[in-house]
Amino acid sequence: MIDSSCRRIVSYESLATGDKRTLDGHTIFEIGSITKVFTSLLLADMVERKEVALTDPVSKYLPANVKMPERNGRQITLENLATHTSGLPRLPSNPAKKVQ
């Protein structure tokens, strides 16, 4: 058992077959498609509670200094993100090298 004052990182296996580098708290993994399920469920719940609307532009929930691109001259909405019709790339072009 680990008490709440400790941080423990447990890893198993390697980055790839034959790769001897150890995995640690700074190793970056692509989480993958499972997050889509949880994100969609949270969005549906927030829509039900009338906290957000599917037609809300994503920019409404971003800091003012963040520039959100448009799709075909229209703002990208939460629905566009949820249905993968935003036109945004699948992966970022500038992933962080290390997590701090």
Chimera marker file (.cmm) of the C-alpha trace (Angstrom):
<marker_set name="trace">
<marker id="1" x="0.000" y="0.000" z="0.000" r="1" g="1" b="0" radius="0.5"/>
<marker id="2" x="1.256" y="3.512" z="-0.830" r="1" g="1" b="0" radius="0.5"/>
<marker id="3" x="0.265" y="6.415" z="1.386" r="1" g="1" b="0" radius="0.5"/>
<marker id="4" x="-0.862" y="9.732" z="-0.114" r="1" g="1" b="0" radius="0.5"/>
<marker id="5" x="2.464" y="11.473" z="0.600" r="1" g="1" b="0" radius="0.5"/>
<marker id="6" x="4.422" y="9.245" z="-1.796" r="1" g="1" b="0" radius="0.5"/>
<marker id="7" x="4.684" y="9.068" z="-5.537" r="1" g="1" b="0" radius="0.5"/>
<marker id="8" x="5.509" y="5.736" z="-7.072" r="1" g="1" b="0" radius="0.5"/>
<marker id="9" x="6.042" y="4.889" z="-10.717" r="1" g="1" b="0" radius="0.5"/>
<marker id="10" x="5.926" y="1.259" z="-11.708" r="1" g="1" b="0" radius="0.5"/>
<marker id="11" x="6.823" y="0.197" z="-15.232" r="1" g="1" b="0" radius="0.5"/>
<marker id="12" x="6.899" y="-3.065" z="-17.044" r="1" g="1" b="0" radius="0.5"/>
<marker id="13" x="8.334" y="-4.099" z="-20.391" r="1" g="1" b="0" radius="0.5"/>
<marker id="14" x="10.056" y="-1.661" z="-22.757" r="1" g="1" b="0" radius="0.5"/>
<marker id="15" x="9.300" y="1.003" z="-25.352" r="1" g="1" b="0" radius="0.5"/>
<marker id="16" x="9.606" y="-1.543" z="-28.159" r="1" g="1" b="0" radius="0.5"/>
<marker id="17" x="10.899" y="-5.033" z="-28.777" r="1" g="1" b="0" radius="0.5"/>
<marker id="18" x="14.645" y="-4.971" z="-28.293" r="1" g="1" b="0" radius="0.5"/>
<marker id="19" x="14.659" y="-1.405" z="-26.877" r="1" g="1" b="0" radius="0.5"/>
<marker id="20" x="16.602" y="-1.496" z="-23.594" r="1" g="1" b="0" radius="0.5"/>
<marker id="21" x="15.648" y="2.024" z="-22.406" r="1" g="1" b="0" radius="0.5"/>
<marker id="22" x="13.785" y="2.008" z="-19.116" r="1" g="1" b="0" radius="0.5"/>
<marker id="23" x="10.340" y="3.490" z="-18.729" r="1" g="1" b="0" radius="0.5"/>
<marker id="24" x="9.945" y="6.207" z="-16.113" r="1" g="1" b="0" radius="0.5"/>
<marker id="25" x="7.770" y="9.147" z="-15.088" r="1" g="1" b="0" radius="0.5"/>
<marker id="26" x="8.985" y="11.154" z="-18.095" r="1" g="1" b="0" radius="0.5"/>
<marker id="27" x="8.151" y="8.513" z="-20.706" r="1" g="1" b="0" radius="0.5"/>
<marker id="28" x="5.485" y="9.801" z="-23.099" r="1" g="1" b="0" radius="0.5"/>
<marker id="29" x="2.780" y="7.450" z="-24.315" r="1" g="1" b="0" radius="0.5"/>
<marker id="30" x="-0.031" y="8.011" z="-26.761" r="1" g="1" b="0" radius="0.5"/>
<marker id="31" x="-3.097" y="7.096" z="-24.728" r="1" g="1" b="0" radius="0.5"/>
<marker id="32" x="-5.099" y="6.191" z="-27.796" r="1" g="1" b="0" radius="0.5"/>
<marker id="33" x="-8.749" y="5.844" z="-28.590" r="1" g="1" b="0" radius="0.5"/>
<marker id="34" x="-10.000" y="4.924" z="-25.111" r="1" g="1" b="0" radius="0.5"/>
<marker id="35" x="-10.019" y="8.606" z="-24.133" r="1" g="1" b="0" radius="0.5"/>
<marker id="36" x="-12.629" y="9.287" z="-26.826" r="1" g="1" b="0" radius="0.5"/>
<marker id="37" x="-15.177" y="7.193" z="-24.931" r="1" g="1" b="0" radius="0.5"/>
<marker id="38" x="-14.672" y="9.018" z="-21.640" r="1" g="1" b="0" radius="0.5"/>
<marker id="39" x="-14.558" y="12.443" z="-23.271" r="1" g="1" b="0" radius="0.5"/>
<marker id="40" x="-17.781" y="11.802" z="-25.177" r="1" g="1" b="0" radius="0.5"/>
<marker id="41" x="-19.550" y="10.577" z="-22.034" r="1" g="1" b="0" radius="0.5"/>
<marker id="42" x="-18.470" y="13.687" z="-20.125" r="1" g="1" b="0" radius="0.5"/>
<marker id="43" x="-19.593" y="15.922" z="-22.983" r="1" g="1" b="0" radius="0.5"/>
<marker id="44" x="-22.987" y="14.190" z="-23.154" r="1" g="1" b="0" radius="0.5"/>
<marker id="45" x="-23.413" y="14.638" z="-19.410" r="1" g="1" b="0" radius="0.5"/>
<marker id="46" x="-22.501" y="18.336" z="-19.615" r="1" g="1" b="0" radius="0.5"/>
<marker id="47" x="-24.978" y="18.830" z="-22.487" r="1" g="1" b="0" radius="0.5"/>
<marker id="48" x="-27.712" y="17.105" z="-20.452" r="1" g="1" b="0" radius="0.5"/>
<marker id="49" x="-26.991" y="19.432" z="-17.518" r="1" g="1" b="0" radius="0.5"/>
<marker id="50" x="-27.090" y="22.383" z="-19.927" r="1" g="1" b="0" radius="0.5"/>
<marker id="51" x="-23.560" y="23.366" z="-18.913" r="1" g="1" b="0" radius="0.5"/>
<marker id="52" x="-22.484" y="23.412" z="-22.586" r="1" g="1" b="0" radius="0.5"/>
<marker id="53" x="-24.140" y="23.043" z="-25.977" r="1" g="1" b="0" radius="0.5"/>
<marker id="54" x="-22.857" y="20.941" z="-28.850" r="1" g="1" b="0" radius="0.5"/>
<marker id="55" x="-23.095" y="24.051" z="-31.026" r="1" g="1" b="0" radius="0.5"/>
<marker id="56" x="-20.772" y="26.031" z="-28.731" r="1" g="1" b="0" radius="0.5"/>
<marker id="57" x="-17.552" y="27.077" z="-30.453" r="1" g="1" b="0" radius="0.5"/>
<marker id="58" x="-14.479" y="25.483" z="-28.889" r="1" g="1" b="0" radius="0.5"/>
<marker id="59" x="-12.934" y="28.954" z="-28.618" r="1" g="1" b="0" radius="0.5"/>
<marker id="60" x="-15.534" y="29.814" z="-25.961" r="1" g="1" b="0" radius="0.5"/>
<marker id="61" x="-13.698" y="27.515" z="-23.540" r="1" g="1" b="0" radius="0.5"/>
<marker id="62" x="-10.132" y="28.482" z="-24.427" r="1" g="1" b="0" radius="0.5"/>
<marker id="63" x="-8.034" y="31.345" z="-23.056" r="1" g="1" b="0" radius="0.5"/>
<marker id="64" x="-8.322" y="34.534" z="-25.110" r="1" g="1" b="0" radius="0.5"/>
<marker id="65" x="-4.701" y="34.256" z="-26.282" r="1" g="1" b="0" radius="0.5"/>
<marker id="66" x="-5.280" y="30.832" z="-27.901" r="1" g="1" b="0" radius="0.5"/>
<marker id="67" x="-6.059" y="31.034" z="-31.620" r="1" g="1" b="0" radius="0.5"/>
<marker id="68" x="-8.474" y="28.309" z="-32.672" r="1" g="1" b="0" radius="0.5"/>
<marker id="69" x="-8.472" y="27.596" z="-36.413" r="1" g="1" b="0" radius="0.5"/>
<marker id="70" x="-11.696" y="27.626" z="-38.411" r="1" g="1" b="0" radius="0.5"/>
<marker id="71" x="-13.100" y="24.933" z="-40.683" r="1" g="1" b="0" radius="0.5"/>
<marker id="72" x="-14.522" y="26.089" z="-44.019" r="1" g="1" b="0" radius="0.5"/>
<marker id="73" x="-14.867" y="29.616" z="-42.646" r="1" g="1" b="0" radius="0.5"/>
<marker id="74" x="-16.853" y="28.487" z="-39.594" r="1" g="1" b="0" radius="0.5"/>
<marker id="75" x="-15.840" y="28.132" z="-35.957" r="1" g="1" b="0" radius="0.5"/>
<marker id="76" x="-15.100" y="24.606" z="-34.799" r="1" g="1" b="0" radius="0.5"/>
<marker id="77" x="-17.746" y="23.439" z="-32.320" r="1" g="1" b="0" radius="0.5"/>
<marker id="78" x="-17.792" y="20.882" z="-29.524" r="1" g="1" b="0" radius="0.5"/>
<marker id="79" x="-19.882" y="18.690" z="-31.815" r="1" g="1" b="0" radius="0.5"/>
<marker id="80" x="-17.166" y="18.882" z="-34.488" r="1" g="1" b="0" radius="0.5"/>
<marker id="81" x="-14.625" y="17.662" z="-31.950" r="1" g="1" b="0" radius="0.5"/>
<marker id="82" x="-16.898" y="14.887" z="-30.664" r="1" g="1" b="0" radius="0.5"/>
<marker id="83" x="-17.719" y="13.618" z="-34.159" r="1" g="1" b="0" radius="0.5"/>
<marker id="84" x="-14.184" y="14.041" z="-35.535" r="1" g="1" b="0" radius="0.5"/>
<marker id="85" x="-15.331" y="16.527" z="-38.193" r="1" g="1" b="0" radius="0.5"/>
<marker id="86" x="-13.235" y="19.491" z="-37.045" r="1" g="1" b="0" radius="0.5"/>
<marker id="87" x="-10.538" y="19.046" z="-39.657" r="1" g="1" b="0" radius="0.5"/>
<marker id="88" x="-7.867" y="19.238" z="-36.957" r="1" g="1" b="0" radius="0.5"/>
<marker id="89" x="-4.916" y="16.849" z="-37.328" r="1" g="1" b="0" radius="0.5"/>
<marker id="90" x="-5.080" y="13.514" z="-35.544" r="1" g="1" b="0" radius="0.5"/>
<marker id="91" x="-1.852" y="14.178" z="-33.647" r="1" g="1" b="0" radius="0.5"/>
<marker id="92" x="-0.113" y="17.439" z="-32.723" r="1" g="1" b="0" radius="0.5"/>
<marker id="93" x="2.814" y="18.493" z="-34.874" r="1" g="1" b="0" radius="0.5"/>
<marker id="94" x="4.791" y="19.640" z="-31.810" r="1" g="1" b="0" radius="0.5"/>
<marker id="95" x="4.490" y="17.020" z="-29.051" r="1" g="1" b="0" radius="0.5"/>
<marker id="96" x="6.443" y="17.775" z="-25.883" r="1" g="1" b="0" radius="0.5"/>
<marker id="97" x="9.773" y="16.009" z="-25.594" r="1" g="1" b="0" radius="0.5"/>
<marker id="98" x="9.529" y="15.721" z="-21.809" r="1" g="1" b="0" radius="0.5"/>
<marker id="99" x="6.695" y="16.023" z="-19.352" r="1" g="1" b="0" radius="0.5"/>
<marker id="100" x="7.559" y="18.246" z="-16.393" r="1" g="1" b="0" radius="0.5"/>
<link id1="1" id2="2" r="1" g="1" b="0" radius="0.2"/>
<link id1="2" id2="3" r="1" g="1" b="0" radius="0.2"/>
<link id1="3" id2="4" r="1" g="1" b="0" radius="0.2"/>
<link id1="4" id2="5" r="1" g="1" b="0" radius="0.2"/>
<link id1="5" id2="6" r="1" g="1" b="0" radius="0.2"/>
<link id1="6" id2="7" r="1" g="1" b="0" radius="0.2"/>
<link id1="7" id2="8" r="1" g="1" b="0" radius="0.2"/>
<link id1="8" id2="9" r="1" g="1" b="0" radius="0.2"/>
<link id1="9" id2="10" r="1" g="1" b="0" radius="0.2"/>
<link id1="10" id2="11" r="1" g="1" b="0" radius="0.2"/>
<link id1="11" id2="12" r="1" g="1" b="0" radius="0.2"/>
<link id1="12" id2="13" r="1" g="1" b="0" radius="0.2"/>
<link id1="13" id2="14" r="1" g="1" b="0" radius="0.2"/>
<link id1="14" id2="15" r="1" g="1" b="0" radius="0.2"/>
<link id1="15" id2="16" r="1" g="1" b="0" radius="0.2"/>
<link id1="16" id2="17" r="1" g="1" b="0" radius="0.2"/>
<link id1="17" id2="18" r="1" g="1" b="0" radius="0.2"/>
<link id1="18" id2="19" r="1" g="1" b="0" radius="0.2"/>
<link id1="19" id2="20" r="1" g="1" b="0" radius="0.2"/>
<link id1="20" id2="21" r="1" g="1" b="0" radius="0.2"/>
<link id1="21" id2="22" r="1" g="1" b="0" radius="0.2"/>
<link id1="22" id2="23" r="1" g="1" b="0" radius="0.2"/>
<link id1="23" id2="24" r="1" g="1" b="0" radius="0.2"/>
<link id1="24" id2="25" r="1" g="1" b="0" radius="0.2"/>
<link id1="25" id2="26" r="1" g="1" b="0" radius="0.2"/>
<link id1="26" id2="27" r="1" g="1" b="0" radius="0.2"/>
<link id1="27" id2="28" r="1" g="1" b="0" radius="0.2"/>
<link id1="28" id2="29" r="1" g="1" b="0" radius="0.2"/>
<link id1="29" id2="30" r="1" g="1" b="0" radius="0.2"/>
<link id1="30" id2="31" r="1" g="1" b="0" radius="0.2"/>
<link id1="31" id2="32" r="1" g="1" b="0" radius="0.2"/>
<link id1="32" id2="33" r="1" g="1" b="0" radius="0.2"/>
<link id1="33" id2="34" r="1" g="1" b="0" radius="0.2"/>
<link id1="34" id2="35" r="1" g="1" b="0" radius="0.2"/>
<link id1="35" id2="36" r="1" g="1" b="0" radius="0.2"/>
<link id1="36" id2="37" r="1" g="1" b="0" radius="0.2"/>
<link id1="37" id2="38" r="1" g="1" b="0" radius="0.2"/>
<link id1="38" id2="39" r="1" g="1" b="0" radius="0.2"/>
<link id1="39" id2="40" r="1" g="1" b="0" radius="0.2"/>
<link id1="40" id2="41" r="1" g="1" b="0" radius="0.2"/>
<link id1="41" id2="42" r="1" g="1" b="0" radius="0.2"/>
<link id1="42" id2="43" r="1" g="1" b="0" radius="0.2"/>
<link id1="43" id2="44" r="1" g="1" b="0" radius="0.2"/>
<link id1="44" id2="45" r="1" g="1" b="0" radius="0.2"/>
<link id1="45" id2="46" r="1" g="1" b="0" radius="0.2"/>
<link id1="46" id2="47" r="1" g="1" b="0" radius="0.2"/>
<link id1="47" id2="48" r="1" g="1" b="0" radius="0.2"/>
<link id1="48" id2="49" r="1" g="1" b="0" radius="0.2"/>
<link id1="49" id2="50" r="1" g="1" b="0" radius="0.2"/>
<link id1="50" id2="51" r="1" g="1" b="0" radius="0.2"/>
<link id1="51" id2="52" r="1" g="1" b="0" radius="0.2"/>
<link id1="52" id2="53" r="1" g="1" b="0" radius="0.2"/>
<link id1="53" id2="54" r="1" g="1" b="0" radius="0.2"/>
<link id1="54" id2="55" r="1" g="1" b="0" radius="0.2"/>
<link id1="55" id2="56" r="1" g="1" b="0" radius="0.2"/>
<link id1="56" id2="57" r="1" g="1" b="0" radius="0.2"/>
<link id1="57" id2="58" r="1" g="1" b="0" radius="0.2"/>
<link id1="58" id2="59" r="1" g="1" b="0" radius="0.2"/>
<link id1="59" id2="60" r="1" g="1" b="0" radius="0.2"/>
<link id1="60" id2="61" r="1" g="1" b="0" radius="0.2"/>
<link id1="61" id2="62" r="1" g="1" b="0" radius="0.2"/>
<link id1="62" id2="63" r="1" g="1" b="0" radius="0.2"/>
<link id1="63" id2="64" r="1" g="1" b="0" radius="0.2"/>
<link id1="64" id2="65" r="1" g="1" b="0" radius="0.2"/>
<link id1="65" id2="66" r="1" g="1" b="0" radius="0.2"/>
<link id1="66" id2="67" r="1" g="1" b="0" radius="0.2"/>
<link id1="67" id2="68" r="1" g="1" b="0" radius="0.2"/>
<link id1="68" id2="69" r="1" g="1" b="0" radius="0.2"/>
<link id1="69" id2="70" r="1" g="1" b="0" radius="0.2"/>
<link id1="70" id2="71" r="1" g="1" b="0" radius="0.2"/>
<link id1="71" id2="72" r="1" g="1" b="0" radius="0.2"/>
<link id1="72" id2="73" r="1" g="1" b="0" radius="0.2"/>
<link id1="73" id2="74" r="1" g="1" b="0" radius="0.2"/>
<link id1="74" id2="75" r="1" g="1" b="0" radius="0.2"/>
<link id1="75" id2="76" r="1" g="1" b="0" radius="0.2"/>
<link id1="76" id2="77" r="1" g="1" b="0" radius="0.2"/>
<link id1="77" id2="78" r="1" g="1" b="0" radius="0.2"/>
<link id1="78" id2="79" r="1" g="1" b="0" radius="0.2"/>
<link id1="79" id2="80" r="1" g="1" b="0" radius="0.2"/>
<link id1="80" id2="81" r="1" g="1" b="0" radius="0.2"/>
<link id1="81" id2="82" r="1" g="1" b="0" radius="0.2"/>
<link id1="82" id2="83" r="1" g="1" b="0" radius="0.2"/>
<link id1="83" id2="84" r="1" g="1" b="0" radius="0.2"/>
<link id1="84" id2="85" r="1" g="1" b="0" radius="0.2"/>
<link id1="85" id2="86" r="1" g="1" b="0" radius="0.2"/>
<link id1="86" id2="87" r="1" g="1" b="0" radius="0.2"/>
<link id1="87" id2="88" r="1" g="1" b="0" radius="0.2"/>
<link id1="88" id2="89" r="1" g="1" b="0" radius="0.2"/>
<link id1="89" id2="90" r="1" g="1" b="0" radius="0.2"/>
<link id1="90" id2="91" r="1" g="1" b="0" radius="0.2"/>
<link id1="91" id2="92" r="1" g="1" b="0" radius="0.2"/>
<link id1="92" id2="93" r="1" g="1" b="0" radius="0.2"/>
<link id1="93" id2="94" r="1" g="1" b="0" radius="0.2"/>
<link id1="94" id2="95" r="1" g="1" b="0" radius="0.2"/>
<link id1="95" id2="96" r="1" g="1" b="0" radius="0.2"/>
<link id1="96" id2="97" r="1" g="1" b="0" radius="0.2"/>
<link id1="97" id2="98" r="1" g="1" b="0" radius="0.2"/>
<link id1="98" id2="99" r="1" g="1" b="0" radius="0.2"/>
<link id1="99" id2="100" r="1" g="1" b="0" radius="0.2"/>
</marker_set>
